[in-house]
């Protein structure tokens, strides 16, 4: 082995092994099938790798699948000149190394037969069963459309449709693309670039979301080399020419082993070289990388509790960089990834990144959903059978994609939305107030969270509480926020057009757009212009109103009864029994009466006006007509005005006038002047208004405001 191959690290070793395996498979394929009943030499290596993950696997179905694939592809050549059978063999070996179960490997061997040979899907089903037939059919559908720019939307729509039923279809497609990318050098440069861009924009993000890091990282390096050859060459030379390589990490690894041995914690400590794209990102972020930047330490233990024990020892015995700590065990990533991340100081004080996980976590981190096997198999443990079985190959983000792809008939809109969804390079976790979590792209708002949690049911969302505080639906959520969505009981309500300004996820934007398109003809009236009652003309905004003719007031001043006095109830606070009231003399014997808590009272006293003692002759206010002004603050939503006026009418109050201010940040302020036959109705009326969905505050006019005299 050359010095260059020795120093190139994990990516180079993987590609070197792949070339050796491919040559071995090619020679075995040229040798022809084995004698009856014996495992053919061409799949002997595949079988050994498969048995290392699944010791009891039935190899006979693999033997039969290989024989059918070899005979049907016989005489076909790849562009490189190699027998075509080397391609399905190489794809199957990639999946076997990731721990795929037998059914997936069987379908992988046969994945091109229905498309490129005379073998029919019915033959596959008859010989290998419905499940294998379904997987082969799913992969076949993805191969029927060229990867040209015009065909991309429909190609990946079909991909998602097939994936929706069984994500193993996508696993085979990703392995297929990886082998094609490894051998892309035989293509014309322009075709290499085109395929590399599609891989970058769609397949690499899909691999990330399926958790298949082993495929994702190699695909990234292959795409990097094609689309950015100069940067790739510079990064490769930097790694190969680094004077100490990952030596500082090996020294830190020895210290970690000693610490864990002293603590009697059984652990495997490995140095994991970074792949080229990862090194390139480090260089862009931190400048020229050091030896510690060229890799990371991986600590593997047996149990979850051991992970935290390792973390405690490292933070106690070595110098930790606390800002680098992340707990993806307690809160796994959206793609099933679990691990503890931290960093400790190496011999030279440089931070060494450390990943701590169990062996099972590591298997899932590398192979993602491929490591989880057949989602339709019976649970392996009695405990798993007791609860509802959750399909691990249908992560939440994939379910969202499937929902909106079915709702988006236009391929171009679908393609744009798909690329937007997959372009999100970071997700946040939002905790629901009722338990559970919601995974969203960074920068998502409460609108996005509503559609992620409720689907089309989010149309009736009217507000939110973020970390216990009222927030508008446009509020941008942060990682770790606690969210409570406020839903209207009236499920006929729907989103307003300005929701689109706050929706970042395709699921939310498409659902909102679909609802608005379907309801263009029956949109609710503009909330800033409330509809007039059917039996009267529009009322003017609230103003100072004349009181009822019968005044239940006794006015006294300097010991004299002034009950013959002309009294006006102040329009700024509209007092009603049993409010405490204060009067102020105006011209002549006229009197204006305010609630004692009205901010105007403090201002007039401060200015030197003399208050007059006033009391109600009928403190409970029974049998009289009174007017009162109320403010209602709410989240903006269709039909809110109608719901509020209905609640007011149900309490026996009449609307004298109403005004609605223009919405601000999705909040609306309503002002109602109401006529009550009995002032004792007021508390019940205010409670009824607060119960209207979307209303979060109802208050009397004249309440004390900040900075006003008390």
C-alpha positions as CSV (number, residue, x, y, z in Angstrom):
1,X,0.0,0.0,0.0
2,X,1.4,3.4,-0.9
3,X,2.1,6.1,1.6
4,X,-0.6,8.2,0.1
5,X,-3.2,5.5,0.6
6,X,-1.9,5.0,4.2
7,X,-2.3,8.7,5.2
8,X,-5.5,9.4,3.3
9,X,-7.8,8.4,6.2
10,X,-11.2,6.8,6.3
11,X,-12.7,8.1,3.0
12,X,-9.7,6.9,1.0
13,X,-9.7,3.5,2.7
14,X,-13.4,3.1,2.0
15,X,-13.0,3.9,-1.6
16,X,-9.9,1.6,-1.8
17,X,-11.9,-1.3,-0.3
18,X,-14.8,-0.6,-2.7
19,X,-12.5,-0.8,-5.7
20,X,-11.0,-4.1,-4.5
21,X,-14.4,-5.5,-3.8
22,X,-15.7,-4.4,-7.2
23,X,-12.8,-6.1,-8.9
24,X,-13.3,-9.3,-6.9
25,X,-17.0,-9.2,-7.7
26,X,-16.3,-8.7,-11.4
27,X,-13.9,-11.7,-11.5
28,X,-16.4,-13.9,-9.7
29,X,-19.2,-12.8,-12.0
30,X,-17.1,-13.6,-15.1
31,X,-16.6,-17.1,-13.7
32,X,-20.3,-17.8,-14.0
33,X,-22.8,-19.4,-11.6
34,X,-21.8,-22.0,-9.1
35,X,-22.9,-25.6,-9.1
36,X,-26.5,-26.4,-8.1
37,X,-27.1,-25.7,-4.3
38,X,-23.7,-24.2,-3.7
39,X,-23.3,-20.5,-2.9
40,X,-21.9,-18.7,-6.0
41,X,-18.4,-17.2,-5.4
42,X,-19.7,-13.8,-6.6
43,X,-21.9,-13.4,-3.5
44,X,-19.7,-15.2,-1.1
45,X,-18.3,-12.0,0.3
46,X,-21.8,-10.4,0.5
47,X,-23.0,-13.5,2.4
48,X,-20.1,-13.3,4.9
49,X,-20.7,-9.6,5.6
50,X,-24.5,-10.3,5.9
51,X,-23.9,-13.1,8.3
52,X,-21.7,-10.9,10.5
53,X,-24.8,-8.7,11.1
54,X,-27.5,-11.5,11.0
55,X,-25.9,-14.8,12.0
56,X,-29.1,-16.8,11.3
57,X,-29.9,-15.3,7.9
58,X,-31.3,-17.6,5.2
59,X,-28.7,-17.4,2.4
60,X,-30.7,-19.6,-0.1
61,X,-32.9,-16.7,-1.1
62,X,-29.8,-14.6,-1.9
63,X,-28.4,-17.5,-3.9
64,X,-31.6,-17.7,-6.0
65,X,-31.8,-14.0,-6.4
66,X,-28.2,-13.8,-7.6
67,X,-28.8,-16.6,-10.1
68,X,-31.8,-14.9,-11.6
69,X,-30.0,-11.5,-11.8
70,X,-26.8,-13.0,-13.3
71,X,-28.7,-15.0,-15.9
72,X,-31.0,-12.1,-16.9
73,X,-28.2,-9.5,-17.1
74,X,-25.8,-11.9,-18.9
75,X,-24.2,-10.2,-21.9
76,X,-25.0,-6.7,-20.6
77,X,-22.1,-4.3,-20.0
78,X,-21.7,-1.1,-18.0
79,X,-20.2,2.0,-19.6
80,X,-16.9,1.0,-17.9
81,X,-16.9,-2.3,-19.8
82,X,-17.6,-4.4,-16.7
83,X,-20.3,-7.1,-16.6
84,X,-23.6,-5.4,-15.6
85,X,-24.1,-7.8,-12.8
86,X,-21.3,-6.1,-10.9
87,X,-23.6,-3.2,-10.3
88,X,-26.4,-4.9,-8.4
89,X,-23.7,-6.9,-6.5
90,X,-21.9,-3.8,-5.5
91,X,-25.2,-2.1,-4.4
92,X,-26.0,-5.2,-2.3
93,X,-22.6,-5.3,-0.7
94,X,-23.0,-1.6,0.4
95,X,-26.3,-2.4,2.0
96,X,-24.9,-5.6,3.6
97,X,-22.1,-3.7,5.2
98,X,-24.7,-1.3,6.7
99,X,-26.6,-4.3,8.2
100,X,-29.6,-4.4,5.9
101,X,-31.9,-7.4,6.5
102,X,-32.2,-10.3,4.0
103,X,-35.3,-9.0,2.2
104,X,-33.6,-5.7,1.3
105,X,-30.6,-7.5,0.0
106,X,-32.7,-9.8,-2.1
107,X,-34.6,-6.9,-3.7
108,X,-31.2,-5.1,-4.2
109,X,-29.8,-8.0,-6.3
110,X,-33.0,-7.9,-8.4
111,X,-33.6,-4.1,-8.5
112,X,-32.7,-3.7,-12.2
113,X,-34.1,-6.9,-13.6
114,X,-37.6,-5.7,-14.2
115,X,-36.4,-2.5,-15.8
116,X,-33.5,-3.8,-17.9
117,X,-34.2,-7.5,-18.7
118,X,-37.1,-9.7,-19.7
119,X,-37.9,-10.7,-16.1
120,X,-41.4,-9.5,-15.1
121,X,-42.6,-8.2,-11.8
122,X,-45.0,-11.2,-11.6
123,X,-42.0,-13.6,-11.9
124,X,-40.3,-11.8,-9.0
125,X,-43.4,-11.9,-6.9
126,X,-43.9,-15.6,-7.7
127,X,-40.4,-16.7,-6.9
128,X,-39.5,-14.3,-4.0
129,X,-42.8,-13.2,-2.5
130,X,-44.9,-10.0,-2.4
131,X,-42.6,-8.1,-0.1
132,X,-39.5,-8.5,-2.4
133,X,-41.8,-7.7,-5.4
134,X,-43.0,-4.6,-3.8
135,X,-39.5,-3.3,-3.1
136,X,-38.3,-4.1,-6.7
137,X,-41.4,-2.4,-8.1
138,X,-40.7,0.7,-6.0
139,X,-37.1,1.0,-7.1
140,X,-38.1,0.3,-10.7
141,X,-40.5,3.3,-10.7
142,X,-37.6,5.5,-9.8
143,X,-35.5,4.4,-12.8
144,X,-38.0,5.2,-15.5
145,X,-37.5,8.9,-15.8
146,X,-34.3,10.6,-16.9
147,X,-32.5,12.8,-14.3
148,X,-32.7,15.9,-16.6
149,X,-33.7,19.2,-15.1
150,X,-37.3,19.0,-16.6
151,X,-37.8,15.5,-15.2
152,X,-36.5,16.0,-11.7
153,X,-39.8,17.1,-10.1
154,X,-41.7,14.1,-11.2
155,X,-38.8,11.7,-10.6
156,X,-38.6,12.6,-6.9
157,X,-42.4,12.7,-6.5
158,X,-42.4,9.1,-7.6
159,X,-39.5,8.5,-5.2
160,X,-41.4,9.8,-2.3
161,X,-44.6,7.9,-3.3
162,X,-42.6,4.6,-3.3
163,X,-40.8,5.5,-0.1
164,X,-44.0,6.4,1.7
165,X,-45.0,2.7,1.9
166,X,-41.6,1.3,2.7
167,X,-38.5,3.4,3.3
168,X,-36.3,0.4,2.3
169,X,-37.0,1.4,-1.3
170,X,-35.1,4.6,-0.6
171,X,-32.2,2.7,1.1
172,X,-31.7,0.7,-2.1
173,X,-31.9,3.9,-4.2
174,X,-29.2,5.6,-2.0
175,X,-26.9,2.6,-2.3
176,X,-27.5,2.5,-6.1
177,X,-26.6,6.2,-6.3
178,X,-23.5,5.7,-4.2
179,X,-22.1,3.0,-6.5
180,X,-23.0,5.1,-9.6
181,X,-21.2,8.1,-8.1
182,X,-18.1,5.9,-7.4
183,X,-18.0,5.0,-11.1
184,X,-19.1,8.3,-12.5
185,X,-15.7,9.0,-14.1
186,X,-16.7,7.2,-17.3
187,X,-19.4,9.8,-17.9
188,X,-19.0,13.0,-19.9
189,X,-18.1,16.0,-17.6
190,X,-21.3,17.8,-18.1
191,X,-23.3,14.7,-17.2
192,X,-21.2,14.2,-14.1
193,X,-22.0,17.7,-13.0
194,X,-25.7,17.3,-13.6
195,X,-25.9,14.1,-11.6
196,X,-23.7,15.5,-8.8
197,X,-26.0,18.5,-8.4
198,X,-29.1,16.3,-8.1
199,X,-27.2,14.2,-5.6
200,X,-26.2,17.2,-3.6
201,X,-29.7,18.9,-3.6
202,X,-31.9,15.9,-2.9
203,X,-30.2,12.5,-2.3
204,X,-27.6,13.7,0.3
205,X,-30.2,15.5,2.4
206,X,-32.5,12.4,2.2
207,X,-29.6,10.3,3.4
208,X,-29.1,12.7,6.3
209,X,-32.8,12.6,7.2
210,X,-32.8,8.8,7.0
211,X,-29.8,8.8,9.3
212,X,-27.6,6.9,6.9
213,X,-24.4,8.8,7.7
214,X,-22.0,6.3,6.1
215,X,-23.7,6.9,2.7
216,X,-24.1,10.6,3.2
217,X,-20.5,11.3,4.0
218,X,-19.1,9.4,1.1
219,X,-21.6,11.0,-1.3
220,X,-20.6,14.4,0.0
221,X,-16.9,13.8,-0.8
222,X,-17.7,12.4,-4.2
223,X,-19.9,15.4,-5.0
224,X,-17.3,17.8,-3.6
225,X,-14.7,16.4,-5.9
226,X,-16.9,16.9,-9.0
227,X,-18.5,20.3,-8.3
228,X,-15.6,22.0,-6.5
229,X,-12.4,20.2,-7.8
230,X,-10.0,23.0,-6.7
231,X,-11.3,23.1,-3.1
232,X,-11.4,19.3,-3.0
233,X,-7.8,19.1,-4.1
234,X,-6.7,21.8,-1.6
235,X,-8.5,20.0,1.3
236,X,-7.0,16.6,0.3
237,X,-3.5,18.0,0.1
238,X,-4.0,19.7,3.5
239,X,-5.0,16.4,5.1
240,X,-2.2,14.3,3.4
241,X,0.5,16.9,4.1
242,X,-0.4,17.6,7.7
243,X,2.8,17.0,9.6
244,X,1.4,15.1,12.5
245,X,-1.9,13.8,11.0
246,X,-4.3,12.9,13.9
247,X,-1.4,12.2,16.3
248,X,-2.7,14.8,18.9
249,X,-6.0,12.9,18.9
250,X,-4.3,9.5,19.5
251,X,-2.5,11.1,22.5
252,X,-5.8,12.3,23.9
253,X,-7.4,8.9,23.2
254,X,-4.7,7.3,25.4
255,X,-5.5,9.7,28.3
256,X,-9.2,9.0,27.9
257,X,-8.6,5.2,28.0
258,X,-6.5,5.7,31.2
259,X,-9.2,7.8,32.8
260,X,-12.0,5.3,32.0
261,X,-9.9,2.3,33.0
262,X,-9.2,3.9,36.4
263,X,-13.0,4.5,36.8
264,X,-13.6,0.8,35.9
265,X,-15.8,1.8,32.9
266,X,-15.6,-0.7,30.0
267,X,-15.3,1.3,26.8
268,X,-13.8,1.3,23.4
269,X,-12.0,4.5,22.4
270,X,-11.4,5.1,18.7
271,X,-10.0,7.9,16.6
272,X,-12.4,8.7,13.7
273,X,-10.8,10.8,10.9
274,X,-13.1,13.4,9.4
275,X,-14.1,13.1,5.8
276,X,-12.9,15.8,3.3
277,X,-16.1,17.9,3.4
278,X,-16.0,17.9,7.2
279,X,-12.4,19.1,7.2
280,X,-13.3,21.8,4.6
281,X,-16.1,23.0,6.8
282,X,-13.8,23.2,9.8
283,X,-11.3,25.2,7.7
284,X,-14.0,27.7,6.7
285,X,-15.2,28.1,10.3
286,X,-11.9,28.1,12.2
287,X,-9.2,28.7,9.7
288,X,-6.4,26.2,9.0
289,X,-7.2,23.0,10.9
290,X,-4.9,21.5,13.6
291,X,-4.3,17.8,14.1
292,X,-7.2,17.7,16.6
293,X,-9.5,19.1,13.9
294,X,-8.8,16.3,11.5
295,X,-10.8,13.8,13.4
296,X,-12.9,13.1,16.5
297,X,-12.8,10.6,19.4
298,X,-15.5,8.0,19.5
299,X,-16.2,6.3,22.8
300,X,-18.4,3.2,22.6
301,X,-20.0,1.6,25.7
302,X,-22.7,-1.0,26.5
303,X,-25.5,0.9,28.2
304,X,-27.1,4.3,28.1
305,X,-26.1,5.0,31.7
306,X,-22.5,4.3,30.8
307,X,-22.6,7.2,28.4
308,X,-23.3,9.6,31.2
309,X,-20.7,7.9,33.4
310,X,-18.1,8.5,30.7
311,X,-19.2,12.1,30.4
312,X,-18.8,12.6,34.1
313,X,-15.3,11.2,34.2
314,X,-14.1,13.2,31.2
315,X,-15.5,16.4,32.6
316,X,-14.0,15.7,36.0
317,X,-10.5,14.4,35.0
318,X,-9.9,16.5,31.9
319,X,-10.6,20.1,31.0
320,X,-14.0,20.3,29.3
321,X,-15.2,22.9,26.8
322,X,-18.7,23.2,28.2
323,X,-20.0,25.2,25.2
324,X,-19.5,22.1,23.0
325,X,-21.7,19.8,25.1
326,X,-24.9,18.5,23.5
327,X,-27.2,15.7,24.7
328,X,-28.7,13.9,21.7
329,X,-29.5,10.9,23.9
330,X,-32.2,12.6,26.0
331,X,-33.4,14.5,22.9
332,X,-32.6,12.4,19.8
333,X,-32.2,14.2,16.4
334,X,-35.1,13.9,14.0
335,X,-33.2,11.2,12.1
336,X,-32.9,8.8,15.0
337,X,-29.4,9.9,15.9
338,X,-28.4,9.6,19.5
339,X,-25.0,10.5,21.1
340,X,-23.4,12.7,23.7
341,X,-21.2,15.4,22.2
342,X,-18.5,17.2,24.2
343,X,-14.9,18.4,23.9
344,X,-11.9,18.2,26.2
345,X,-8.5,19.8,26.1
346,X,-5.8,17.8,24.4
347,X,-2.1,17.7,25.4
348,X,-1.5,21.1,23.7
349,X,-4.7,22.7,25.1
350,X,-6.5,22.3,21.7
351,X,-10.1,21.1,21.9
352,X,-10.6,17.4,21.0
353,X,-14.2,16.6,19.9
354,X,-15.6,13.5,21.7
355,X,-18.7,11.5,20.7
356,X,-20.1,9.1,23.4
357,X,-22.6,6.5,22.5
358,X,-23.6,2.8,22.9
359,X,-22.8,0.2,20.3
360,X,-26.4,0.1,19.2
361,X,-26.5,3.9,18.9
362,X,-23.4,3.8,16.8
363,X,-25.0,1.2,14.5
364,X,-28.0,3.5,14.0
365,X,-25.8,6.6,13.7
366,X,-24.0,4.9,10.8
367,X,-26.8,3.1,9.0
368,X,-29.9,5.0,10.2
369,X,-33.2,3.3,9.2
370,X,-31.3,0.5,7.4
371,X,-30.1,-0.7,10.8
372,X,-33.6,-1.0,12.1
373,X,-34.5,-3.9,9.8
374,X,-38.0,-4.9,8.6
375,X,-40.6,-2.5,10.0
376,X,-43.3,-5.1,9.4
377,X,-41.6,-7.9,11.3
378,X,-43.1,-9.1,14.6
379,X,-41.6,-7.4,17.7
380,X,-38.5,-9.2,19.0
381,X,-39.4,-8.7,22.7
382,X,-42.6,-9.2,24.6
383,X,-42.4,-5.6,25.9
384,X,-42.5,-4.2,22.4
385,X,-45.6,-6.2,21.7
386,X,-47.5,-4.7,24.6
387,X,-47.5,-1.2,23.2
388,X,-48.5,0.3,19.9
389,X,-45.8,-0.5,17.3
390,X,-44.4,2.6,15.8
391,X,-42.9,2.2,12.3
392,X,-39.3,3.4,12.7
393,X,-38.9,3.8,9.0
394,X,-41.5,6.6,8.8
395,X,-39.8,9.5,10.6
396,X,-41.9,12.6,11.2
397,X,-40.3,14.7,8.5
398,X,-41.0,12.0,5.9
399,X,-44.6,11.8,6.9
400,X,-44.8,15.5,6.4
401,X,-43.2,15.3,3.0
402,X,-45.7,12.6,1.9
403,X,-48.7,14.6,3.1
404,X,-47.8,17.7,1.2
405,X,-46.6,16.0,-2.0
406,X,-50.0,14.4,-2.2
407,X,-51.6,17.8,-1.9
408,X,-49.4,19.5,-4.5
409,X,-50.5,18.6,-8.0
410,X,-48.0,21.0,-9.7
411,X,-44.6,19.2,-10.1
412,X,-42.7,22.5,-10.2
413,X,-44.2,23.7,-6.9
414,X,-43.5,20.3,-5.4
415,X,-39.9,20.3,-6.6
416,X,-39.3,23.8,-5.2
417,X,-40.9,22.9,-1.9
418,X,-38.9,19.6,-1.7
419,X,-35.6,21.4,-2.2
420,X,-36.6,24.1,0.4
421,X,-37.4,21.3,2.9
422,X,-34.2,19.4,2.3
423,X,-32.1,22.6,2.2
424,X,-32.7,23.1,6.0
425,X,-29.3,22.3,7.5
426,X,-30.5,22.4,11.1
427,X,-33.6,21.4,13.0
428,X,-34.9,22.6,16.3
429,X,-36.8,20.6,18.9
430,X,-39.9,22.3,20.4
431,X,-41.5,20.7,23.5
432,X,-45.3,20.5,23.5
433,X,-47.0,21.6,26.7
434,X,-49.1,18.4,26.6
435,X,-46.0,16.2,26.3
436,X,-44.0,15.1,23.3
437,X,-41.8,17.1,20.9
438,X,-42.0,18.7,17.5
439,X,-39.0,18.7,15.1
440,X,-38.9,21.8,12.9
441,X,-36.4,23.5,10.6
442,X,-34.5,26.4,12.3
443,X,-36.4,29.6,11.9
444,X,-39.8,28.0,12.0
445,X,-42.8,29.9,13.6
446,X,-45.8,28.9,15.6
447,X,-47.6,28.6,12.3
448,X,-45.2,25.9,11.2
449,X,-45.5,24.1,14.5
450,X,-49.3,24.1,14.3
451,X,-49.3,22.4,10.9
452,X,-46.5,20.0,12.0
453,X,-48.6,18.9,15.0
454,X,-52.2,19.1,13.7
455,X,-52.0,19.0,9.9
456,X,-55.1,20.6,8.4
457,X,-56.5,20.9,11.9
458,X,-54.1,23.8,12.3
459,X,-56.6,25.9,10.3
460,X,-58.4,26.5,13.5
461,X,-55.3,27.6,15.5
462,X,-55.9,31.1,17.0
463,X,-52.8,31.7,19.1
464,X,-50.0,30.2,21.1
465,X,-48.2,30.4,24.4
466,X,-44.4,30.1,24.1
467,X,-42.7,29.3,27.4
468,X,-45.9,30.1,29.2
469,X,-46.4,33.6,27.7
470,X,-48.9,34.6,25.0
471,X,-47.3,34.9,21.6
472,X,-48.5,35.6,18.1
473,X,-48.5,32.8,15.5
474,X,-45.7,34.6,13.7
475,X,-43.3,34.2,16.7
476,X,-40.1,32.4,15.6
477,X,-39.4,29.4,17.8
478,X,-36.0,28.5,19.3
479,X,-34.5,25.2,20.1
480,X,-35.9,24.0,23.5
481,X,-39.0,26.3,23.6
482,X,-42.2,25.0,25.2
483,X,-45.2,25.5,23.0
484,X,-48.9,25.4,23.7
485,X,-51.2,26.0,20.7
486,X,-54.6,27.6,21.3
487,X,-57.3,26.1,19.1
488,X,-60.7,27.4,18.3
489,X,-63.7,25.2,19.1
490,X,-65.2,26.3,15.8
491,X,-63.5,24.0,13.2
492,X,-65.0,25.9,10.3
493,X,-62.5,28.8,10.8
494,X,-59.4,29.0,8.7
495,X,-56.1,30.8,8.2
496,X,-55.7,34.4,7.0
497,X,-53.4,35.3,4.1
498,X,-50.8,36.9,6.3
499,X,-50.1,33.4,7.8
500,X,-48.1,32.8,4.6
501,X,-45.7,35.5,5.7
502,X,-44.8,33.5,8.8
503,X,-44.9,30.0,7.4
504,X,-41.4,28.6,6.5
505,X,-42.1,24.9,6.1
506,X,-43.6,23.6,2.8
507,X,-46.2,21.6,4.8
508,X,-47.6,24.8,6.3
509,X,-47.4,26.9,3.2
510,X,-49.1,24.4,1.0
511,X,-51.9,23.7,3.5
512,X,-52.6,27.4,4.0
513,X,-52.5,28.1,0.2
514,X,-54.9,25.1,-0.4
515,X,-57.4,26.4,2.2
516,X,-57.2,30.0,0.9
517,X,-57.8,28.8,-2.7
518,X,-60.7,26.7,-1.7
519,X,-62.4,29.5,0.2
520,X,-61.8,32.5,-2.0
521,X,-65.5,32.9,-2.5
522,X,-66.5,32.8,1.1
523,X,-63.7,34.7,2.8
524,X,-64.7,36.3,6.1
525,X,-65.1,40.1,6.1
526,X,-62.1,42.2,6.7
527,X,-61.7,42.3,10.5
528,X,-61.0,46.1,10.4
529,X,-64.4,46.7,8.9
530,X,-66.9,44.7,11.0
531,X,-70.2,43.9,9.3
532,X,-73.2,46.0,10.3
533,X,-76.2,44.2,12.0
534,X,-78.8,43.3,9.5
535,X,-81.5,45.5,11.1
536,X,-79.5,48.7,11.4
537,X,-77.0,51.0,9.8
538,X,-73.3,50.9,10.8
539,X,-72.8,52.5,14.2
540,X,-70.2,55.3,14.7
541,X,-67.1,54.6,16.9
542,X,-67.6,54.9,20.7
543,X,-68.0,58.4,22.0
544,X,-69.3,60.0,25.2
545,X,-72.8,58.8,25.5
546,X,-75.9,60.3,27.2
547,X,-77.0,58.2,30.2
548,X,-80.4,56.6,30.5
549,X,-83.2,58.9,31.5
550,X,-83.6,57.2,34.9
551,X,-80.5,58.0,36.9
552,X,-80.0,55.8,40.0
553,X,-77.5,58.4,41.5
554,X,-77.4,60.4,44.6
555,X,-75.0,63.4,44.4
556,X,-73.9,65.2,47.5
557,X,-71.6,68.2,48.0
558,X,-70.8,70.1,51.1
559,X,-73.7,68.4,52.9
560,X,-76.3,69.4,50.3
561,X,-78.4,67.0,48.2
562,X,-77.8,67.6,44.5
563,X,-80.0,64.7,43.2
564,X,-81.9,67.3,40.9
565,X,-78.5,67.9,39.2
566,X,-77.9,67.1,35.5
567,X,-75.6,64.0,35.5
568,X,-73.7,62.6,32.6
569,X,-71.9,59.2,32.8
570,X,-68.3,59.6,31.4
571,X,-67.9,57.9,28.1
572,X,-64.2,57.1,28.9
573,X,-65.1,54.6,31.6
574,X,-69.0,54.2,31.5
575,X,-69.6,53.4,35.1
576,X,-72.4,51.1,36.2
577,X,-73.5,49.8,39.6
578,X,-71.9,48.7,41.8
579,X,-68.7,50.6,40.6
580,X,-67.2,53.1,43.0
581,X,-67.8,56.4,41.4
582,X,-66.5,60.0,41.6
583,X,-68.1,63.2,40.2
584,X,-66.7,66.4,38.9
585,X,-68.8,69.6,38.4
586,X,-68.8,71.1,35.0
587,X,-70.8,74.1,33.7
588,X,-73.7,75.1,35.9
589,X,-75.2,72.4,37.9
590,X,-74.0,69.7,35.4
591,X,-72.0,66.7,36.7
592,X,-69.8,64.2,35.0
593,X,-69.4,60.8,36.8
594,X,-66.4,58.6,36.4
595,X,-65.4,55.3,37.9
596,X,-63.0,55.9,40.8
597,X,-60.3,53.8,39.1
598,X,-60.6,55.8,35.9
599,X,-57.2,57.3,34.9
600,X,-59.0,60.6,34.1
601,X,-59.9,61.0,37.8
602,X,-56.2,61.1,38.8
603,X,-55.4,63.6,36.1
604,X,-58.2,66.0,37.1
605,X,-57.4,65.8,40.8
606,X,-53.7,66.6,40.0
607,X,-54.8,69.6,37.9
608,X,-56.8,71.0,40.9
609,X,-60.3,69.9,40.1
610,X,-62.5,69.2,43.2
611,X,-64.1,65.8,43.2
612,X,-67.7,65.5,44.3
613,X,-69.0,62.5,46.4
614,X,-71.3,60.4,44.4
615,X,-73.1,57.1,45.2
616,X,-75.6,54.8,43.6
617,X,-79.2,55.0,44.9
618,X,-79.6,51.4,43.8
619,X,-76.2,49.8,44.4
620,X,-77.0,46.4,42.8
621,X,-78.3,48.1,39.7
622,X,-81.4,46.0,39.3
623,X,-84.2,47.0,37.0
624,X,-82.3,49.8,35.2
625,X,-80.7,50.3,31.7
626,X,-77.0,51.0,31.7
627,X,-74.3,51.5,29.1
628,X,-70.8,50.2,29.5
629,X,-67.7,50.2,27.3
630,X,-65.5,47.1,27.1
631,X,-62.2,46.4,25.4
632,X,-61.5,42.9,24.0
633,X,-58.0,41.9,22.9
634,X,-57.7,38.8,20.8
635,X,-55.7,37.0,18.1
636,X,-56.8,37.8,14.6
637,X,-58.9,35.1,13.0
638,X,-61.9,34.9,10.6
639,X,-65.4,35.0,12.2
640,X,-64.1,36.4,15.5
641,X,-66.4,39.5,15.4
642,X,-69.4,37.3,14.7
643,X,-68.5,34.9,17.6
644,X,-68.0,37.8,20.0
645,X,-71.3,39.5,19.1
646,X,-73.1,36.2,19.5
647,X,-71.6,35.7,22.9
648,X,-72.7,39.2,23.9
649,X,-76.2,38.7,22.6
650,X,-76.5,35.3,24.5
651,X,-75.9,37.3,27.8
652,X,-78.8,39.6,27.0
653,X,-76.7,42.7,26.2
654,X,-77.3,44.9,23.2
655,X,-74.4,46.3,21.1
656,X,-74.8,50.1,20.9
657,X,-71.6,50.6,18.9
658,X,-68.5,48.6,18.0
659,X,-65.1,49.4,16.5
660,X,-62.2,47.1,15.6
661,X,-58.6,48.5,15.2
662,X,-56.4,47.2,12.4
663,X,-54.6,44.0,13.3
664,X,-51.0,44.5,14.6
665,X,-48.8,41.4,14.7
666,X,-51.9,39.3,14.4
667,X,-53.5,40.9,17.5
668,X,-56.7,42.8,17.3
669,X,-58.3,45.3,19.8
670,X,-62.1,45.5,19.8
671,X,-64.1,48.3,21.5
672,X,-67.8,47.7,22.3
673,X,-70.3,50.0,23.9
674,X,-73.1,47.7,25.3
675,X,-76.5,48.4,26.9
676,X,-77.4,46.2,29.9
677,X,-80.8,45.9,31.4
678,X,-79.2,44.9,34.7
679,X,-75.7,46.0,35.8
680,X,-75.2,42.8,37.7
681,X,-74.9,41.0,34.3
682,X,-71.5,42.6,33.7
683,X,-69.2,40.0,35.3
684,X,-71.0,37.2,33.6
685,X,-70.9,39.0,30.3
686,X,-67.1,39.6,30.5
687,X,-66.5,36.0,31.4
688,X,-68.6,34.9,28.4
689,X,-66.5,37.1,26.1
690,X,-63.3,35.7,27.5
691,X,-64.4,32.2,26.6
692,X,-64.6,33.1,22.9
693,X,-61.7,31.3,21.2
694,X,-58.9,33.7,20.4
695,X,-59.9,36.3,23.1
696,X,-57.3,36.5,25.8
697,X,-58.3,39.7,27.6
698,X,-61.6,41.6,28.3
699,X,-61.4,44.8,30.3
700,X,-63.6,47.8,31.2
701,X,-62.9,51.2,29.7
702,X,-61.0,53.6,31.9
703,X,-58.6,51.0,33.4
704,X,-55.4,52.4,34.9
705,X,-52.7,52.7,32.4
706,X,-48.9,52.6,32.9
707,X,-47.6,56.0,34.0
708,X,-51.1,57.4,34.7
709,X,-51.8,59.0,38.1
710,X,-53.6,56.6,40.5
